[in-house]
Amino acid sequence: MVDLDGWIGVAGLRAAQRAARPLVLIDPSFEQKDEFETLADGFAEAYAKWPTGSYLIWYPVKSRRATDTLARLVAGAAAASKPAGKCLRLEFSAAPQAAGGPLTSTGLLIVNPPWTLAGELKTILPELEKPLGQGGAGQFRLETPKP
């Protein structure tokens, strides 16, 4: 096992260039103040190299403004490429977010998702709201973010 910053690893990855549809999972630590900006920039750089790849980007929902900006930037970078990529945004909340409380919502940006994924999620997610929500307060958000 190699202890390496993931952004260095993505920039140096050569095996994905041979794959028709590499899958890149991006799950930063979100311990730095500028992590969302770093994530958007790192995604744009990786996507420029492998626009046919699928990207799964995880993020915590701490600030609605920050997550909305991230979704817009990622969708914009994907849409601006040749060929234009598609982006799907999924957020799930187990309970309402309380100021200073524990993290109760997380999200995924899925770039170049399998073509059936959105329809499958529309079927599955309503069934997960109640059992995964704390006290029945679970809810999800599924959309195509605008660049």
SULJO-V463929 format. One record per pair of residues at least 6 apart in sequence whose ideal C-beta (glycine too) atoms are under 8 Angstrom apart, sorted by sequence separation. I is the first residue (numbers start at 1). GAP is how many residues later the second one is. If there is no record, write none. Layout:
I;GAP + I;GAP
This chain:
16;6 + 29;6 + 32;6 + 47;6 + 61;6 + 78;6 + 79;6 + 97;6 + 98;6 + 130;6 + 132;6 + 133;6 + 15;7 + 28;7 + 46;7 + 78;7 + 97;7 + 110;7 + 131;7 + 16;8 + 47;8 + 59;8 + 78;8 + 79;8 + 96;8 + 97;8 + 130;8 + 46;9 + 78;9 + 95;9 + 129;9 + 28;10 + 94;10 + 128;10 + 129;10 + 28;11 + 59;11 + 93;11 + 94;11 + 129;11 + 43;12 + 75;12 + 93;12 + 128;12 + 26;13 + 74;13 + 92;13 + 10;14 + 43;14 + 75;14 + 91;14 + 92;14 + 126;14 + 91;15 + 92;15 + 125;15 + 10;16 + 26;16 + 71;16 + 91;16 + 26;17 + 57;17 + 90;17 + 91;17 + 125;17 + 39;18 + 71;18 + 89;18 + 90;18 + 89;19 + 6;20 + 26;20 + 39;20 + 89;20 + 90;20 + 122;20 + 88;21 + 89;21 + 121;21 + 6;22 + 24;22 + 87;22 + 88;22 + 36;23 + 87;23 + 88;23 + 67;24 + 87;24 + 118;24 + 86;25 + 88;25 + 24;26 + 85;26 + 86;26 + 118;26 + 51;27 + 85;27 + 86;27 + 22;28 + 24;29 + 26;29 + 30;29 + 40;29 + 44;29 + 48;29 + 88;29 + 22;30 + 23;30 + 24;30 + 26;30 + 27;30 + 30;30 + 36;30 + 40;30 + 43;30 + 47;30 + 51;30 + 61;30 + 88;30 + 104;30 + 7;31 + 21;31 + 22;31 + 23;31 + 24;31 + 25;31 + 26;31 + 27;31 + 28;31 + 36;31 + 39;31 + 43;31 + 47;31 + 51;31 + 52;31 + 90;31 + 10;32 + 17;32 + 20;32 + 21;32 + 22;32 + 23;32 + 24;32 + 26;32 + 51;32 + 61;32 + 16;33 + 17;33 + 21;33 + 23;33 + 25;33 + 36;33 + 40;33 + 44;33 + 48;33 + 78;33 + 88;33 + 92;33 + 11;34 + 16;34 + 19;34 + 36;34 + 40;34 + 43;34 + 47;34 + 51;34 + 75;34 + 78;34 + 107;34 + 7;35 + 10;35 + 11;35 + 62;35 + 74;35 + 90;35 + 10;36 + 61;36 + 92;36 + 109;36 + 16;37 + 40;37 + 74;37 + 47;38 + 71;38 + 94;38 + 95;38 + 70;39 + 94;39 + 95;39 + 67;40 + 92;40 + 93;40 + 94;40 + 95;40 + 62;41 + 96;41 + 61;42 + 95;42 + 60;43 + 94;43 + 95;43 + 61;44 + 93;44 + 94;44 + 60;45 + 61;45 + 93;45 + 60;46 + 61;46 + 92;46 + 93;46 + 59;47 + 60;47 + 92;47 + 93;47 + 58;48 + 59;48 + 92;48 + 58;49 + 59;49 + 91;49 + 92;49 + 58;50 + 59;50 + 90;50 + 91;50 + 57;51 + 90;51 + 56;52 + 57;52 + 89;52 + 90;52 + 56;53 + 57;53 + 89;53 + 55;54 + 56;54 + 57;54 + 88;54 + 89;54 + 55;55 + 88;55 + 89;55 + 54;56 + 55;56 + 88;56 + 89;56 + 54;57 + 55;57 + 87;57 + 54;58 + 86;58 + 87;58 + 53;59 + 54;59 + 52;60 + 54;60 + 47;64 + 80;67 + 43;68 + 79;68 + 75;69 + 78;69 + 75;70 + 74;71 + 75;71 + 76;71 + 75;72 + 72;73 + 71;74 + 72;74 + 72;75 + 21;91
